[in-house]
Amino acid sequence: MTKSVTLKTLRPRLPKIIDDIDSKMDRFIITRRGKPVALMMSIDDYESILETLDILSDTRLMKRIKRSEANVKKGDVRSLDEIEKELGVI
């Protein structure tokens, strides 16, 4: 959940806000004079966003994902057993 907090109220509540970010995955938009100036979020949340951006910016990977989604929609899929047999895992 994204919440908003002013810079003035952030200072005394910082430990509680950090706890909420860590335990509840909350995000906080920090405002100064009514305007958003910063965002606080967990490291896990931040890394997840960066990873998503990396995937979305990789045109080859996105083409493969779209092709795979189209195959699933057509029912062109194989079971795990079939793949393992093909690879000689079992």
C-alpha positions as CSV (number, residue, x, y, z in Angstrom):
1,M,0.0,0.0,0.0
2,T,1.3,3.5,-0.8
3,K,0.9,6.1,1.8
4,S,1.8,9.8,1.9
5,V,3.7,11.5,4.7
6,T,5.0,15.0,5.0
7,L,8.7,15.6,5.6
8,K,7.8,17.3,8.9
9,T,5.8,14.3,10.2
10,L,8.3,11.8,8.8
11,R,11.1,12.6,11.1
12,P,9.5,11.6,14.5
13,R,7.8,8.6,12.9
14,L,10.8,7.3,11.0
15,P,11.3,4.1,13.0
16,K,7.6,3.1,12.7
17,I,7.6,3.9,9.0
18,I,10.7,1.8,8.4
19,D,9.0,-1.1,10.3
20,D,5.9,-0.7,8.1
21,I,8.0,-0.7,5.0
22,D,9.8,-3.8,6.2
23,S,6.9,-5.9,7.6
24,K,4.0,-4.7,5.5
25,M,5.8,-3.8,2.2
26,D,4.2,-0.3,2.5
27,R,5.5,2.5,0.3
28,F,5.6,6.1,1.4
29,I,5.5,9.1,-0.8
30,I,7.2,12.0,1.1
31,T,5.9,15.4,0.4
32,R,7.4,18.9,1.0
33,R,5.1,21.9,0.8
34,G,2.4,19.6,-0.6
35,K,4.5,18.3,-3.5
36,P,5.9,14.7,-3.7
37,V,9.7,14.8,-3.5
38,A,10.7,11.2,-2.6
39,L,9.6,7.7,-2.2
40,M,10.5,5.2,0.5
41,M,10.1,1.4,-0.2
42,S,11.7,-1.8,0.8
43,I,14.9,-3.0,-0.8
44,D,13.0,-6.2,-2.0
45,D,10.4,-4.0,-3.6
46,Y,13.0,-1.8,-5.3
47,E,15.0,-4.8,-6.6
48,S,11.8,-6.4,-7.9
49,I,10.9,-3.2,-9.8
50,L,14.4,-3.0,-11.3
51,E,14.2,-6.6,-12.4
52,T,10.9,-6.0,-14.0
53,L,12.3,-3.0,-15.9
54,D,15.2,-5.1,-17.1
55,I,12.9,-7.8,-18.4
56,L,10.6,-5.2,-20.1
57,S,13.5,-3.5,-21.8
58,D,15.0,-6.8,-23.2
59,T,13.3,-7.0,-26.6
60,R,14.5,-10.6,-27.3
61,L,13.2,-11.8,-24.0
62,M,9.8,-10.0,-24.4
63,K,9.4,-11.6,-27.9
64,R,10.0,-15.0,-26.3
65,I,7.5,-14.3,-23.5
66,K,4.9,-13.2,-26.0
67,R,5.5,-16.3,-28.2
68,S,5.2,-18.5,-25.1
69,E,2.0,-16.9,-24.1
70,A,0.6,-17.4,-27.6
71,N,1.6,-21.1,-27.4
72,V,-0.2,-21.5,-24.1
73,K,-3.4,-19.9,-25.5
74,K,-3.3,-22.3,-28.4
75,G,-2.8,-25.2,-26.1
76,D,0.7,-25.9,-27.5
77,V,2.3,-27.0,-24.2
78,R,4.1,-30.0,-22.8
79,S,3.9,-31.6,-19.4
80,L,6.9,-31.7,-17.1
81,D,7.0,-35.5,-17.6
82,E,7.3,-35.0,-21.3
83,I,10.1,-32.5,-21.0
84,E,12.0,-34.7,-18.5
85,K,11.7,-37.7,-20.8
86,E,12.9,-35.6,-23.7
87,L,15.9,-34.4,-21.7
88,G,16.6,-37.9,-20.4
89,V,16.1,-36.8,-16.8
90,I,14.0,-39.9,-16.0
